[in-house]
């Protein structure tokens, strides 16, 4: 009987020890959880405090930048260009992501005869916000000035472009081809010479694929001379080995007018081209070779004027669901009746 009582007491003790042990572990776990929760709460409060301080600092910077900007605008109105530039420099230092401030700084630099600095600021402005119309307008005024001077002609050496346009905003090199980025304009080079220009405004991945569809099979003595693309069209121009794009005797162009197929027929486009040509050139011949609403072939001939020599052309327009496709052959030396040299 004694032995049985001892066995019972031993079992009871083991059970009690186990219960106490589990209780202790549970208590420790509860305390650890409470401690961890307190730490998380403290960290969260610390993070929120830092965030609040950052927001406060940012608001102070914005207020200070606005103060400098107002002074800068006042100086611009009074034509104190250098003083305006100083104020906008201070404003930009506080708000470097502001397209408007970079644009106003660019204006100040241009007016104070610091054209190179102004050019850089306009580029920053349009990179930060391509919808900044005033910045885009002044950017393109400068870009078109360079274009009229011949800097952006096909074949211009890359070193010459860099010398005039300055260090690019971005640069990419790939074996024999390279690309310089200025604002929203891309300048592409092949073998160190200008080959294509791309205006990236409004372009998306779907539209940029159009540039890769502009290849056209021509006889061996023709070569690809120039490419151009923007949100409205993608074109590739071919010349013979003896010619240059900017001074050709024969030229072949393949062009994709983006989204123009949604706006009208191929015949509508032909009539539009005719009206434009009649305003700028003396049209001596206009003949529809193959008529069709959405696939039309026609020819035209213009006389010599002070801007261009006499020219003959055959054009085919094809409309698809979204785009309009144009294939054009131009010659300045041969009549359209003799096109056997095309191959």
C-alpha positions in Angstrom: 0.0 0.0 0.0 2.9 2.3 0.8 4.5 1.6 -2.5 1.3 2.4 -4.3 1.0 5.7 -2.5 4.6 6.6 -3.3 4.0 5.8 -7.0 0.8 8.0 -7.0 2.6 10.9 -5.3 5.5 10.6 -7.8 3.1 10.8 -10.7 1.3 13.7 -9.2 4.6 15.6 -8.7 5.6 15.0 -12.3 2.3 16.2 -13.5 2.5 19.4 -11.4 6.1 20.1 -12.6 4.9 19.7 -16.2 2.0 22.1 -15.6 4.1 24.6 -13.9 6.7 24.4 -16.6 4.1 25.0 -19.3 2.7 27.9 -17.4 6.1 29.5 -17.0 6.8 29.1 -20.7 3.5 30.6 -21.6 4.1 33.5 -19.2 7.6 34.1 -20.7 6.1 34.0 -24.2 3.4 36.5 -23.2 6.0 38.8 -21.7 8.3 38.5 -24.8 5.3 39.3 -27.0 4.4 42.3 -25.0 8.0 43.5 -25.1 8.2 43.0 -28.9 4.9 44.8 -29.3 6.3 47.7 -27.3 9.4 47.8 -29.4 7.3 47.8 -32.6 5.2 50.5 -31.3 8.3 52.6 -30.4 9.8 52.0 -33.9 6.5 53.0 -35.5 6.3 56.2 -33.5 9.9 56.9 -34.4 9.3 56.3 -38.1 6.1 58.5 -38.1 8.0 61.2 -36.3 10.8 61.1 -38.9 8.2 61.2 -41.7 6.5 64.2 -40.1 9.9 66.0 -39.7 10.8 65.2 -43.4 7.4 66.6 -44.5 7.9 69.7 -42.4 11.4 70.2 -43.9 10.1 69.7 -47.4 7.3 72.2 -46.9 9.9 74.7 -45.6 12.0 74.1 -48.7 9.0 74.6 -51.0 8.2 77.8 -49.2 11.7 79.1 -49.4 12.0 78.1 -53.1 8.7 79.9 -53.8 10.1 83.0 -52.1 13.2 82.9 -54.4 11.0 82.2 -57.4 8.9 85.3 -56.8 11.9 87.4 -56.5 13.3 85.9 -59.7 10.1 86.6 -61.6 10.2 90.2 -60.3 13.8 90.6 -61.6 12.8 89.1 -64.9 10.0 91.6 -65.4 12.5 94.4 -64.6 15.1 92.8 -67.0 17.7 92.3 -64.2 18.7 89.0 -65.8 21.7 88.1 -63.6 19.8 88.8 -60.4 16.9 86.7 -61.7 19.3 83.8 -62.5 20.7 84.0 -59.0 17.2 83.7 -57.4 16.2 80.8 -59.7 19.5 79.0 -58.9 18.6 79.2 -55.2 15.1 78.0 -56.0 16.3 75.1 -58.1 18.8 74.1 -55.3 15.8 73.7 -53.0 13.4 72.1 -55.5 15.6 70.3 -58.1 12.6 68.3 -59.4 10.6 71.3 -60.5 10.4 71.6 -64.3 9.0 75.2 -64.1 12.0 76.4 -62.0 14.5 74.9 -64.4 12.7 76.5 -67.3 12.7 80.0 -65.6 16.4 79.5 -64.8 17.0 78.7 -68.5 15.2 81.9 -69.6 17.3 83.9 -67.2 20.5 82.4 -68.5 19.5 83.0 -72.1 18.7 86.6 -71.4 22.0 87.2 -69.6 23.9 85.8 -72.6 24.6 82.4 -71.1 23.2 80.4 -73.9 25.0 77.1 -73.0 23.6 77.1 -69.5 20.1 78.0 -70.7 20.2 75.1 -73.2 21.0 72.7 -70.3 18.2 74.0 -68.1 15.6 73.7 -70.9 16.7 70.1 -71.4 16.2 69.4 -67.6 12.8 71.1 -67.7 11.5 68.9 -70.5 13.0 65.8 -69.1 11.2 66.4 -65.8 7.9 67.2 -67.5 7.3 66.7 -71.2 4.0 68.5 -70.9 5.7 71.7 -70.0 4.6 73.5 -73.2 6.7 76.6 -72.7 9.8 74.7 -72.0 9.2 72.4 -74.9 8.6 75.4 -77.2 11.9 77.1 -76.3 13.7 73.8 -76.4 12.5 73.2 -80.0 13.4 76.8 -81.0 17.0 76.1 -80.1 16.9 72.6 -81.6 15.5 73.9 -84.9 18.2 76.6 -84.9 20.8 73.9 -84.8 19.0 72.0 -87.5 18.8 75.1 -89.8 22.6 75.5 -89.4 23.1 72.0 -90.7 24.3 70.4 -87.5 21.6 67.7 -87.5 22.1 66.8 -91.2 22.6 63.1 -92.1 26.3 62.3 -91.9 27.3 64.9 -89.4 30.2 63.5 -87.3 29.4 62.7 -83.7 32.3 64.9 -82.5 30.8 67.9 -84.2 27.4 67.3 -82.6 29.0 67.0 -79.1 31.1 70.1 -79.7 28.0 72.2 -80.3 25.2 70.6 -78.3 27.5 69.8 -75.3 27.5 66.8 -73.0 24.3 64.8 -73.5 21.8 64.1 -70.8 22.2 60.3 -71.5 24.5 58.3 -73.7 24.5 54.8 -75.0 27.1 52.9 -77.1 26.7 49.6 -78.9 29.6 48.6 -81.1 29.3 50.6 -84.3 26.2 52.5 -83.2 25.7 55.1 -80.5 23.0 57.4 -79.2 23.0 60.8 -77.6 20.0 62.0 -75.7 19.2 65.7 -75.4 15.9 66.4 -73.6 13.3 64.4 -75.4 15.3 64.1 -78.6 17.5 61.1 -79.5 20.4 61.5 -81.9 21.5 58.2 -83.4 24.9 57.6 -85.0 26.3 54.8 -87.2 30.0 54.5 -87.7 30.4 57.9 -85.8 28.0 59.8 -88.2 24.5 61.0 -87.7 21.9 58.5 -89.0 18.6 59.0 -87.3 16.6 61.4 -85.1 13.8 60.4 -82.7 11.4 62.7 -81.0 10.2 60.6 -78.0 7.2 62.8 -77.0 4.0 60.8 -77.1 5.8 57.6 -78.2 5.1 54.3 -76.6 6.4 50.8 -77.1 3.7 49.9 -79.6 4.5 52.9 -81.8 8.3 52.6 -81.6 8.0 49.1 -83.1 6.9 51.0 -86.3 10.5 52.1 -86.9 11.5 48.5 -87.2 8.9 47.9 -89.9 10.3 50.5 -92.2 12.8 48.2 -94.0 12.3 48.0 -97.8 14.1 45.7 -100.3 15.8 47.7 -103.0 18.6 46.9 -105.5 22.2 46.7 -104.1 23.2 50.2 -105.3 20.7 51.7 -102.9 21.5 52.3 -99.2 19.7 53.4 -96.2 20.5 57.1 -95.6 18.3 58.5 -92.8 15.6 57.7 -90.3 13.3 60.0 -88.4 10.5 59.2 -85.9 8.1 61.1 -83.7 4.6 60.5 -82.4 3.1 61.1 -85.8 5.3 59.3 -88.3 8.3 57.0 -88.8 10.2 57.3 -92.1 13.3 55.8 -93.7 15.0 57.4 -96.7 17.2 55.6 -99.2 19.7 57.1 -101.6 22.0 55.6 -104.2 25.7 55.1 -103.5 26.6 58.3 -105.3 24.0 60.5 -103.5 23.4 62.1 -100.2 20.0 62.6 -98.5 20.4 66.3 -98.3 21.5 66.6 -102.0 20.1 63.7 -103.9 19.4 63.0 -107.6 17.3 59.9 -106.6 15.5 59.3 -103.3 13.2 56.5 -102.1 11.2 57.0 -99.0 9.1 54.6 -97.0 6.9 56.4 -94.4 4.4 55.2 -91.8 1.9 57.9 -90.8 0.9 56.8 -87.3 -2.9 56.8 -86.6 -3.6 58.5 -89.9 -5.6 55.5 -91.1 -8.2 56.3 -88.5 -8.7 59.8 -89.9 -9.5 59.3 -93.5 -8.9 57.3 -96.7 -5.8 57.1 -98.9 -7.5 59.3 -101.5 -8.1 61.9 -98.8 -4.4 61.8 -98.0 -3.5 62.2 -101.6 -5.7 65.3 -102.0 -4.1 66.7 -98.8 -0.6 66.2 -100.2 -1.6 67.8 -103.5 -2.9 70.9 -101.7 0.3 71.3 -99.7 2.5 70.9 -102.8 0.5 73.5 -104.8 1.2 76.0 -102.0 5.0 75.5 -102.1 5.8 74.3 -105.6 4.8 74.8 -109.3 3.0 71.6 -110.1 3.3 70.8 -113.9 1.9 67.3 -113.8 -0.6 65.4 -111.6 -1.8 62.0 -112.7 -3.6 59.2 -110.8 -2.2 56.0 -112.2 -4.2 53.5 -110.2 -7.3 54.8 -108.4 -8.6 53.4 -105.2 -10.1 54.6 -101.9 -7.6 52.9 -99.6 -4.8 52.0 -102.1 -3.9 54.7 -104.6 -0.9 55.2 -107.0 -0.2 58.6 -108.5 2.6 60.7 -110.0 3.4 64.4 -110.0 6.0 66.7 -111.4 7.2 70.1 -110.2 9.1 72.8 -112.0 12.3 74.4 -110.7 12.1 77.2 -108.2 14.5 79.2 -106.0 14.4 76.5 -103.3 14.3 73.2 -105.2 15.2 71.9 -108.7 12.6 70.3 -110.9 11.4 67.0 -109.5 9.4 63.9 -110.6 7.8 61.5 -108.2 5.7 58.3 -108.0 3.8 57.8 -104.8 1.7 54.9 -103.4 -0.6 55.4 -100.4 -2.0 52.4 -98.6 -4.4 52.7 -95.6 -4.7 50.1 -92.9 -6.9 50.0 -89.8 -4.7 52.4 -87.8 -1.9 53.8 -90.0 -1.3 55.2 -93.5 1.7 53.9 -95.4 3.5 55.9 -98.1 6.1 54.7 -100.6 7.7 57.5 -102.7 10.3 57.6 -105.4 11.8 60.9 -106.4 14.1 61.8 -109.2 15.7 65.1 -110.3 17.4 63.8 -113.4 15.2 61.3 -115.2 11.6 61.5 -116.5 9.1 59.2 -114.7 8.6 57.3 -118.0 12.0 55.8 -117.5 12.3 53.9 -114.2 14.1 50.8 -115.4 17.2 51.9 -113.3 15.2 51.0 -110.2 16.1 47.4 -110.8 
